[in-house]
């Protein structure tokens, strides 16, 4: 059984690889666009100043870094505990969220002038991926799905939960789940939990996974998997679901 440190390194490595691949794709797109813009500027520069050099005619160009996302350097530990590296969003991510999401965006979901997001408790969302018959630890299958969950607050009370995603290189609200008191759930599990899970294969299933030297424990905060108490329980459910789907496909 992996201890927490090994599990964290494994999950963070997969998460960083995901972000690096995404950044490579974004930079490729930006580079192609910059090339065509450069060609256009060259043409305009020559047309206006035939006697000037190309370098003098063109402004300096810069490829902007991708906004938001998970930082590649996660060596700085959160003051709460090292577990918060996985459980809670890093500060630079929160800064991007605060910059991109306006009060007007919030009002588009709920007409409440007091509505706000509790940025202290923003959760990266993880999910199992490619679970197979050979999977032994749930933590080995987890990937970051480029989503965050955050409590929606009105007059000091959590009235629901926002799901935050990137759209056109900007963070936006994908969904509002009214009545889902995420803040209370975080308060209950934040001192021990390793990461927050969303498991679409088992319905709308949310919960907290805790990884330690003695095993993986799971706490469901929805009503679909209350019987699952460990990572092994969830793996068994996921394997059973995958097997049922395979039989259904054959039929």
VOPAGU-2260 file (C-alpha; in pm, 1 decimal, decimal comma):
REM VOPAGU-2260
SITE   aa  ch    i         X         Y         Z
SITE  UNK   A    0       0,0       0,0       0,0
SITE  UNK   A    1     137,1     340,3     -92,8
SITE  UNK   A    2     185,0     595,3     184,4
SITE  UNK   A    3      55,2     950,3     145,4
SITE  UNK   A    4     381,6    1092,4      11,0
SITE  UNK   A    5     403,7     831,2    -265,9
SITE  UNK   A    6      37,6     876,4    -351,9
SITE  UNK   A    7      72,8    1255,6    -364,6
SITE  UNK   A    8     376,0    1232,6    -592,1
SITE  UNK   A    9     191,3     992,3    -820,8
SITE  UNK   A   10    -123,9    1205,6    -848,4
SITE  UNK   A   11      66,3    1531,9    -880,6
SITE  UNK   A   12     284,8    1382,3   -1152,1
SITE  UNK   A   13     -22,3    1282,9   -1355,5
SITE  UNK   A   14    -176,8    1623,0   -1290,8
SITE  UNK   A   15     137,2    1807,7   -1399,3
SITE  UNK   A   16     163,5    1595,1   -1714,9
SITE  UNK   A   17    -197,6    1684,3   -1799,4
SITE  UNK   A   18    -127,8    2056,8   -1756,2
SITE  UNK   A   19     200,3    2040,3   -1949,8
SITE  UNK   A   20      30,8    1871,1   -2245,1
SITE  UNK   A   21    -247,0    2131,7   -2237,8
SITE  UNK   A   22       4,8    2415,2   -2231,4
SITE  UNK   A   23     193,3    2261,5   -2523,8
SITE  UNK   A   24    -129,3    2250,2   -2726,1
SITE  UNK   A   25    -213,7    2608,7   -2632,0
SITE  UNK   A   26     135,3    2735,6   -2718,4
SITE  UNK   A   27     120,8    2556,3   -3053,4
SITE  UNK   A   28    -206,5    2728,3   -3135,8
SITE  UNK   A   29     -73,8    3064,6   -3017,6
SITE  UNK   A   30     249,6    3015,7   -3211,6
SITE  UNK   A   31      61,5    2946,2   -3534,9
SITE  UNK   A   32    -155,4    3251,9   -3477,8
SITE  UNK   A   33     149,6    3462,5   -3398,2
SITE  UNK   A   34     314,5    3345,4   -3721,0
SITE  UNK   A   35      25,5    3464,3   -3936,2
SITE  UNK   A   36       4,3    3791,1   -3742,7
SITE  UNK   A   37     375,9    3835,7   -3797,8
SITE  UNK   A   38     338,7    3781,1   -4171,7
SITE  UNK   A   39      58,6    4036,8   -4183,0
SITE  UNK   A   40     266,7    4292,5   -3993,7
SITE  UNK   A   41     561,8    4231,1   -4226,2
SITE  UNK   A   42     344,0    4306,0   -4524,9
SITE  UNK   A   43     204,5    4621,9   -4367,7
SITE  UNK   A   44     551,1    4734,7   -4260,1
SITE  UNK   A   45     696,1    4691,1   -4607,8
SITE  UNK   A   46     398,1    4865,8   -4765,1
SITE  UNK   A   47     437,2    5168,9   -4536,4
SITE  UNK   A   48     815,3    5191,4   -4507,3
SITE  UNK   A   49     998,0    5035,5   -4797,1
SITE  UNK   A   50    1329,0    5187,0   -4690,0
SITE  UNK   A   51    1311,8    5071,6   -4326,0
SITE  UNK   A   52    1446,1    4739,7   -4206,4
SITE  UNK   A   53    1219,1    4455,4   -4107,4
SITE  UNK   A   54    1326,7    4465,1   -3743,5
SITE  UNK   A   55    1252,0    4835,3   -3717,7
SITE  UNK   A   56     918,2    4793,1   -3886,3
SITE  UNK   A   57     783,5    4520,3   -3657,3
SITE  UNK   A   58     692,5    4553,2   -3288,9
SITE  UNK   A   59     821,7    4299,3   -3039,9
SITE  UNK   A   60     583,3    4006,9   -2995,9
SITE  UNK   A   61     523,3    3800,7   -2682,1
SITE  UNK   A   62     341,0    3473,0   -2630,2
SITE  UNK   A   63     127,3    3506,5   -2319,5
SITE  UNK   A   64     127,4    3232,9   -2059,0
SITE  UNK   A   65    -184,9    3027,5   -2021,4
SITE  UNK   A   66    -410,3    3171,3   -1753,3
SITE  UNK   A   67    -531,5    2965,9   -1459,1
SITE  UNK   A   68    -482,3    2596,4   -1418,6
SITE  UNK   A   69    -269,6    2400,6   -1176,0
SITE  UNK   A   70      80,7    2536,0   -1111,8
SITE  UNK   A   71     364,2    2308,2   -1218,2
SITE  UNK   A   72     566,7    2381,6    -903,3
SITE  UNK   A   73     386,8    2247,1    -598,3
SITE  UNK   A   74     676,6    2229,7    -355,0
SITE  UNK   A   75     535,4    2502,5    -128,7
SITE  UNK   A   76     322,8    2339,9     137,8
SITE  UNK   A   77      -5,4    2485,5     254,5
SITE  UNK   A   78       3,6    2610,1     613,7
SITE  UNK   A   79    -274,6    2367,9     713,6
SITE  UNK   A   80     -85,4    2050,6     624,6
SITE  UNK   A   81      94,2    1885,1     334,5
SITE  UNK   A   82    -236,7    1715,4     246,2
SITE  UNK   A   83    -373,6    2054,4     141,1
SITE  UNK   A   84    -146,8    2039,8    -166,4
SITE  UNK   A   85    -404,2    1803,4    -312,1
SITE  UNK   A   86    -715,6    1900,5    -119,0
SITE  UNK   A   87    -722,1    2279,2    -167,1
SITE  UNK   A   88    -644,4    2497,6    -469,0
SITE  UNK   A   89    -313,7    2681,9    -469,4
SITE  UNK   A   90    -304,1    3058,6    -424,5
SITE  UNK   A   91    -208,9    3143,5    -783,4
SITE  UNK   A   92    -508,6    2943,4    -904,8
SITE  UNK   A   93    -736,5    3129,6    -664,0
SITE  UNK   A   94    -596,2    3459,2    -791,2
SITE  UNK   A   95    -685,6    3359,6   -1147,4
SITE  UNK   A   96   -1036,2    3256,6   -1041,0
SITE  UNK   A   97   -1092,9    3586,2    -862,6
SITE  UNK   A   98    -970,7    3777,9   -1165,6
SITE  UNK   A   99   -1186,5    3592,0   -1417,2
SITE  UNK   A  100   -1515,0    3546,2   -1230,0
SITE  UNK   A  101   -1709,6    3866,3   -1169,3
SITE  UNK   A  102   -2013,5    3950,6    -957,4
SITE  UNK   A  103   -2210,7    3966,1   -1279,7
SITE  UNK   A  104   -2120,3    3603,7   -1350,0
SITE  UNK   A  105   -2257,2    3506,4   -1009,0
SITE  UNK   A  106   -2578,7    3700,7   -1061,2
SITE  UNK   A  107   -2636,3    3508,5   -1382,2
SITE  UNK   A  108   -2702,7    3200,1   -1171,6
SITE  UNK   A  109   -2877,1    3340,9    -864,6
SITE  UNK   A  110   -3041,3    3682,2    -826,4
SITE  UNK   A  111   -2884,1    3756,4    -491,2
SITE  UNK   A  112   -2684,8    4074,8    -439,3
SITE  UNK   A  113   -2509,7    3918,4    -138,1
SITE  UNK   A  114   -2389,5    3612,6    -330,4
SITE  UNK   A  115   -2016,4    3540,5    -329,7
SITE  UNK   A  116   -1765,8    3256,0    -358,4
SITE  UNK   A  117   -1573,4    3133,8     -56,7
SITE  UNK   A  118   -1226,9    3128,0    -213,7
SITE  UNK   A  119   -1075,1    2988,6     105,3
SITE  UNK   A  120   -1231,9    2651,5      28,2
SITE  UNK   A  121   -1180,4    2589,5    -343,0
SITE  UNK   A  122   -1136,5    2219,7    -418,9
SITE  UNK   A  123    -955,6    2068,1    -718,7
SITE  UNK   A  124   -1172,8    1785,3    -850,8
SITE  UNK   A  125   -1022,3    1440,1    -905,7
SITE  UNK   A  126   -1179,0    1135,1   -1067,6
SITE  UNK   A  127   -1082,9     773,2   -1133,9
SITE  UNK   A  128    -965,1     708,0   -1488,2
SITE  UNK   A  129    -905,5     380,2   -1673,7
SITE  UNK   A  130    -999,1     153,3   -1385,4
SITE  UNK   A  131    -919,1    -205,0   -1485,0
SITE  UNK   A  132    -940,3    -550,1   -1331,5
SITE  UNK   A  133    -573,8    -510,0   -1235,4
SITE  UNK   A  134    -625,5    -183,0   -1042,3
SITE  UNK   A  135    -538,8    -233,1    -675,5
SITE  UNK   A  136    -540,4     118,3    -526,5
SITE  UNK   A  137    -798,4     384,6    -605,8
SITE  UNK   A  138    -537,5     659,5    -567,1
SITE  UNK   A  139    -335,1     507,6    -853,8
SITE  UNK   A  140    -624,1     574,3   -1093,5
SITE  UNK   A  141    -696,2     936,8    -998,3
SITE  UNK   A  142    -655,4    1228,3   -1238,6
SITE  UNK   A  143    -727,0    1599,0   -1202,9
SITE  UNK   A  144   -1016,8    1680,6   -1438,0
SITE  UNK   A  145    -947,8    2056,4   -1467,4
SITE  UNK   A  146   -1248,2    2151,9   -1256,3
SITE  UNK   A  147   -1291,2    2315,4    -917,5
SITE  UNK   A  148   -1575,9    2312,4    -667,9
SITE  UNK   A  149   -1635,5    2619,3    -450,4
SITE  UNK   A  150   -1898,8    2709,2    -187,9
SITE  UNK   A  151   -2158,5    2971,4    -285,1
SITE  UNK   A  152   -2216,5    3203,7      10,8
SITE  UNK   A  153   -2500,2    3446,0      83,8
SITE  UNK   A  154   -2511,2    3646,6     407,7
SITE  UNK   A  155   -2261,4    3411,5     566,7
SITE  UNK   A  156   -2453,9    3093,8     477,0
SITE  UNK   A  157   -2358,0    2835,1     213,4
SITE  UNK   A  158   -2656,6    2810,3     -22,9
SITE  UNK   A  159   -2499,2    2589,6    -288,3
SITE  UNK   A  160   -2186,8    2494,4    -479,2
SITE  UNK   A  161   -2032,2    2632,0    -798,4
SITE  UNK   A  162   -1840,5    2418,1   -1046,4
SITE  UNK   A  163   -1563,4    2622,0   -1212,2
SITE  UNK   A  164   -1403,6    2535,0   -1546,3
SITE  UNK   A  165   -1189,6    2698,2   -1812,7
SITE  UNK   A  166   -1369,7    2824,5   -2121,5
SITE  UNK   A  167   -1178,2    3003,6   -2398,3
SITE  UNK   A  168    -874,8    3034,1   -2170,2
SITE  UNK   A  169   -1078,4    3196,8   -1892,8
SITE  UNK   A  170   -1231,2    3056,1   -1577,2
SITE  UNK   A  171   -1610,9    3044,2   -1578,1
SITE  UNK   A  172   -1900,9    2891,0   -1386,1
SITE  UNK   A  173   -2021,5    2565,8   -1540,5
SITE  UNK   A  174   -2287,6    2466,9   -1289,1
SITE  UNK   A  175   -2462,2    2577,8    -969,3
SITE  UNK   A  176   -2588,9    2304,8    -735,3
SITE  UNK   A  177   -2843,3    2471,9    -508,3
SITE  UNK   A  178   -2858,5    2346,6    -151,3
SITE  UNK   A  179   -2529,0    2154,7    -172,2
SITE  UNK   A  180   -2347,4    2270,7     143,3
SITE  UNK   A  181   -1991,1    2208,4      33,6
SITE  UNK   A  182   -1855,1    2441,0     301,1
SITE  UNK   A  183   -1987,4    2221,9     583,0
SITE  UNK   A  184   -1843,2    1910,6     416,1
SITE  UNK   A  185   -1500,7    2070,2     382,3
SITE  UNK   A  186   -1505,1    2184,4     743,0
SITE  UNK   A  187   -1576,2    1827,2     848,4
SITE  UNK   A  188   -1304,6    1655,6     644,9
SITE  UNK   A  189   -1035,8    1917,3     570,9
SITE  UNK   A  190    -800,9    1816,1     851,7
SITE  UNK   A  191    -767,3    1456,3     733,8
SITE  UNK   A  192    -881,2    1424,3     371,9
SITE  UNK   A  193    -627,7    1389,9      93,0
SITE  UNK   A  194    -841,6    1487,3    -206,7
SITE  UNK   A  195   -1197,5    1551,9    -326,1
SITE  UNK   A  196   -1349,8    1305,3    -572,9
SITE  UNK   A  197   -1628,0    1327,7    -829,3
SITE  UNK   A  198   -1726,3     989,7    -973,2
SITE  UNK   A  199   -1959,7    1017,9   -1271,4
SITE  UNK   A  200   -1972,8     640,2   -1325,5
SITE  UNK   A  201   -2157,3     604,2    -994,2
SITE  UNK   A  202   -2403,8     885,6   -1053,2
SITE  UNK   A  203   -2361,1    1223,0    -887,7
SITE  UNK   A  204   -2113,9    1087,8    -635,4
SITE  UNK   A  205   -1890,1    1323,2    -436,6
SITE  UNK   A  206   -1665,5    1234,9    -148,0
SITE  UNK   A  207   -1331,1    1270,2      25,4
SITE  UNK   A  208   -1051,7    1014,8      -4,3
SITE  UNK   A  209    -794,6     987,5     273,3
SITE  UNK   A  210    -469,7     802,7     203,6
SITE  UNK   A  211    -246,7     686,7     488,0
SITE  UNK   A  212       8,8     418,4     562,5
SITE  UNK   A  213    -270,4     184,8     667,5
SITE  UNK   A  214    -491,1     219,4     359,9
SITE  UNK   A  215    -743,9     434,0     174,1
SITE  UNK   A  216   -1059,9     546,3     350,5
SITE  UNK   A  217   -1353,2     713,0     176,0
SITE  UNK   A  218   -1631,6     938,1     302,5
SITE  UNK   A  219   -1925,4     988,1      65,5
SITE  UNK   A  220   -2111,1    1319,3      96,2
SITE  UNK   A  221   -2388,0    1219,6    -144,8
SITE  UNK   A  222   -2640,2     937,1    -128,1
SITE  UNK   A  223   -2510,4     705,4    -399,9
SITE  UNK   A  224   -2220,0     531,5    -224,3
SITE  UNK   A  225   -2281,1     557,6     148,3
SITE  UNK   A  226   -2187,5     190,5     180,9
SITE  UNK   A  227   -1838,9     254,1      40,2
SITE  UNK   A  228   -1600,8     316,4     328,7
SITE  UNK   A  229   -1265,7     251,5     161,9
SITE  UNK   A  230   -1086,1     300,3    -167,0
SITE  UNK   A  231   -1115,8     -73,2    -221,3
SITE  UNK   A  232   -1495,3     -48,2    -186,2
SITE  UNK   A  233   -1508,3     217,5    -456,5
SITE  UNK   A  234   -1277,5      19,6    -683,6
SITE  UNK   A  235   -1505,0    -282,9    -648,3
SITE  UNK   A  236   -1808,9     -72,6    -742,9
SITE  UNK   A  237   -1628,8      78,7   -1041,8
SITE  UNK   A  238   -1508,4    -261,2   -1162,4
SITE  UNK   A  239   -1859,2    -401,5   -1127,1
SITE  UNK   A  240   -2000,8    -105,2   -1319,7
SITE  UNK   A  241   -1742,8    -146,1   -1596,4
SITE  UNK   A  242   -1817,0    -519,6   -1617,1
SITE  UNK   A  243   -2192,7    -456,2   -1642,0
SITE  UNK   A  244   -2138,3    -201,1   -1916,7
SITE  UNK   A  245   -1919,2    -446,1   -2109,8
SITE  UNK   A  246   -2186,0    -715,1   -2089,9
SITE  UNK   A  247   -2448,9    -464,4   -2200,0
SITE  UNK   A  248   -2237,3    -358,9   -2498,3
SITE  UNK   A  249   -2193,9    -721,1   -2605,6
SITE  UNK   A  250   -2567,6    -784,7   -2572,9
